[in-house]
Amino acid sequence: MKKTKILKILRIILFCIGFPLLLLVTAIKTMPYFGEPIYQDWCAYGIFAVLIMWALVEITRLIVLFACKKNRTLQTIIVALVGVVVMAVPLILFDYLAGPKIDAYATAGKDFQLAYTVDTEGIAKAVPQDTEGAVVISLDFADFRHELKNGSKLETFNYQLGKYVAVTKPDRIDKSLYRMFIDKGDDFMDFYGINKWYNFHDYYSSNYTGFSSDGTNSTTDGFFPGVQSTVDMEIEKLQDAVIRYHRAYTANGNSEDGLPSNATQILYRTATGKIESAEHLTLAELYIFRAELATKAKIYPLFVARNLIYIFVGVVALSTICIGYINDKLAAKKEGEEE
């Protein structure tokens, strides 16, 4: 009787050090992302990933329990293998799919040049620099190569994976990429007057007169542009200024001599970093931040689960095998007592 109790207690412990412990540690490690608007849409995705994996394993356990009633060894082997597959395969796919995309973002700015086309009505619009018939603005006129020009750049996938860690110790927190991204977002919101807690996302208020949803002024539709909308509107506005000034520059014989110092020229100089502005960031800074919003906010909470799952793959498989062995012992002991 005493041995039976010990085996049952051991079975509970082995079960708890598998998915329950993985879920608990993932939740604890993910807590720094909760409450931060810059992560709020994705902060729980790492936890969801663990829950889905756990659910798949438990569903498999129930299926094989009825399908292989008399073969407990086969039950254990199937559940253990499914556990390894549902944990390892998504991680491999994540690295395979996400890694190249993050690296592409990280290297995109080192040779970037703004280009534009002009339609039949004389209206110019920004296009990819390899577009057929596009006018590519020379680097001498507008250099947006952030990595080469001023050292600002996006980190590669492996670098972020090693440095993202959501630490909470005061002497290390500012060195973590997850925290640096939060601080960068806070600085951006302060610079553009966006309320972090009220309108990180676009917000409409009936008693506010300001920007309209298309970015124009003096309206009453109560539109508060959030972070993403502000980034997009700023990039569009500054790109348009650079293009307009470049057209004036080329029409003037590729010379600034005689060109008026107007709002377009000022925006052009702001966009290219030739002058500092209290109203606008440079295009290079905006390009980087837009790429970070598209990547870091999504992958950092998933990094938490990813790294922990790699550790727990073996633990879950071993605990499953041990639990199967204990179940065999308990079943054999019960059968012996019944005889």
N, C-alpha and C positions, 0 to 999 in steps of 0.2 A: 504493500500500500504506500509506504514511504517512497519507494523508488518510482511509483507511478506519479505521485505528486511532483517529485523532482523533475521528471521528464516533461510533465505538463507545464511547469513553471519555465523550464528551459525552452520549451516550444514557444511560449509567449514572448520570452526575451529575444529569441532568434527572429520571430516575426517582427518585433518592434525595431530591431536594428536594421531592418530592410527598408521598405518604402515609408513606413511611418517616420523613422528617423530622418530619412532623406527629405521628406516633405517638411518636417519641422526645421531642419537646418536651412533648407532653401527659403522658407518663409522668414526666418530670422535674418539671413543674409540679404534678403530682398527688402527688408523694412526701410532702409535709407532712401529707397526710391519712392515710397508712398508719401503723399503729401506734397510732392514737388510737381508743379504743373507741367514741367518740361518732360517728365516721364509718365504722367498719370495715365495715358492711354495704353501704355505697355508695361507698367510696373508689375502686374500680376501674371504676365505671360509665362515666366519661368515656373511659377507655382502651378499654373494650368498644365504646363508640359509634364510635370511630375505626376499630377493627378490623372492625366490621360494615360500615361504609361502604367501607372498602378492599376487603373481600371481595366486596361487590356489584359494585364497579367491575372487579375482576379476573375475576370470573365473566362479566361482560358482555364483557370483552376476549376471553376464550376463545370465547364464543359467536359473536361477530361475526367472529372470526378464521376460523372454519369456514364461517359463513354468507355472508360476503362476501369470499371468498378473492381475487378478482381486482380488488376495488375497495378499495384501501388508504385512499383519501381518505374514503370512506364509513365505514370502520372507525374512523378517527380521530375523525370528527365524532360518531358514535354514542357512543363511549367518553367523549369530552369532555362531551357533553350529559348522559349518565348520571351522570358524576362530579359535575357541577354540581347535578343534581336530587337525588341521594342525600345530598349535603352540605347544600344550602340548604333543601330542603323540611322535613326534621326540625327544623332550627333555627327556622324560621318557626312551625312547629306548637308547638314547645317554648315559645316566647315567647307565642304566642296562648293556649295552654292553661295553662301554669304561671303566667304573669304575673297574670291576674285572681285565681287562687286565692291566691297570696301576698299580693296587695293586700287580699283579703277577710280573711285572717288579720290583716293589719296594722291594719285599721280595725275589727275585730270588737269590741275592748274599749272603744271610746270611749263606747258607749251601753249596755253590758251591764248587765242586771239579772237577779238570780237569781229563779226562779219555781218553784212546786211545786204538786202536786195531792195530795189526800188521798183514799185509797180507802175502801171501805165498812167496813174494819176499823180505820180511823183511822190508817193508816200513810201517812206523807208521803214523796214522792220528788221530786227535782229534775227539771224539764222545761223545754223551751224557753219563753221568755217569751211567745210568741204562741200557746201551747197553749190551746185552748178550755177555759174554766172554771178556769184556773190562777190561783193567788194570786201576784201579782208583788210582790216585796219592794221597798219604796220605797228610793230612794237615800239618804234621810235615815237609814235604819236600816242599810243595808249597801251601801256605794258601792264597786263594783269597776271603775269607769271608769279603768283604769290610765293611759291616755294623758292624761286631763284631771286626774286626781287627783294623780299623782306624777311624771308625765313619762316613766314607763317605757312602752315601746311596741315593737312590732315594726316593722321597716323595710319600706318598699315594695319591690317587685320590682326596679325600676330602681336604687334606692339600693343595694340589696344587690349587684346586678350590678356596680356601679361600685366598691364598697368591700370586696367579699369577698376580694380578691386574696390568694393564699397567698404572701406575701413571707417571706423568711427573714433579712433584714437586721435586726440587733438594734435599730436605732433606729426601725424601722417595724413590726416584727412585732406589737406590742401594739395597733396601730391598725387591723389587718386584722380584718374581721368573723369570718373563719374562726377566727382565734386567740382572739378575744374569746368566741366560742361555746365553744371548748375550755375556756377558763378558767372560764366560767360553769358548764359541766358539772362541772369539777373542784370548784368551790366547792359545788355542789349535793351532790356525793357526799361531800365532807368534812362538810357540815352534817348529812347523814342517816346518816353512818357506812357508806357503801357503798364496798366495795373496788373501785377503778377497774379493776384488772387481773384481779381474781378473779371478781367478779360484777356487771359493768356490766349484764349481762342477768340474768334470774332464774337462780338456781342452787340445786341441791338437794345436801345433804350428809348422810350417814347419822349423823354424830356431832355434829350441831348441834341445839340446842333453842332455838327462838325463834319467829318469826312463822310461821304456817301460810300455805298458799297462798290462803286467803280473808281474810287480814289479821288474824286473831285471834291471841291470845297463848298461851303455855304449851302448846306442842305439841311433838311429836318428829318431825315429818315433814321436818325439816331444810331449810326453805325460806328462802333468802336473797332478799329482794325486790330486783330490779335497779332501774335508774333509771326506766324507763317504768312499772313496777308501783308504785314508790314515789310517783311523780307522781299516778297514777290513784287510789291508795288515799288519799293525802293530800287530794286534791280531794274525793273522796267523803266522807271523814271531816269535813272542814271545812264543806262544803256542808250536810251533815246537821246539824252543830252550829248553823249559822246558821238553818236552817229550824226546828229544834226550839226555839231560843231565840226566834225570831220568833213561833212559835205561842204560846209562853208569854207573850210580850210583848203580843200582840193579845188573848189571853184575860184579860190583866190590865188591859184598858182602854187599850191602846196606851201603857203606862207601865212603866218599870223599877222604880218605887217598890214596895218590898216583895218583889221577886224575889230569890231566894237567889243568893249568889255561889258558884256551883258549877262543875264541870268544863265543862258546856255553855256557861255564860256566858264562861268564860275562853277556850274555843276560839272562840267567836263573836268576841270582842274581838281574838284573834290573827288570825283569818281576815280581819277587816276592817281590820287594821292599827292598831287603837286601842291595842294594847300590843305590845311586842316579845317574842318568844319564842325560847328556845334550842332548842326542839324542832320548831317548825313555821314554815314560810314563810307569807306571806299568800296568800289565794286569787288575788289579782291577779298576784302573782309566779309562782304555779304555773300559772295560765292561760297566761301568756306563755311560760314554759319548755316547757309541753306543745306549744304551737303551734310553737315553735322546733325541738323534737325532730321534729315532723311535717314540717318544711319544710327547715330549713337543713342538716341532716345529709344530705339527699338532693340538694339542688340545688347546693351549693357545688362538689363534685367535677365535676358536669355543667357548671357555669359555666366551668371550666377548658377543657374540650373545646369548648364553645360558642364562646367568644371566639377560640380558635385556629383553629377550623374556618372561621369567617367570614373570617379572614385568608388561609387556605390555599385557599379555593374558587378564586380566580383563579389561584393558583400551580399547583394541580393541573390546571386546564383548560389553562393555557399550556404546562405541561410535557408534557401529553398530545399537544397539537397539534405541539409541537416534536419529540417522539419520533416521531410519525407522519411528519413531514417527513423526519427522518433515516432512518427505515426505507425511505421511498420512494427516497431517494438511494442507500442501500446496496443495495437491490434492483435499481435501475437500473444501478448500477456492476457488480453481479454478472452481470446479464444481458448487459451489454456485453462483459465478459471472456469469457463462455461463447461468444459469437458469434465 
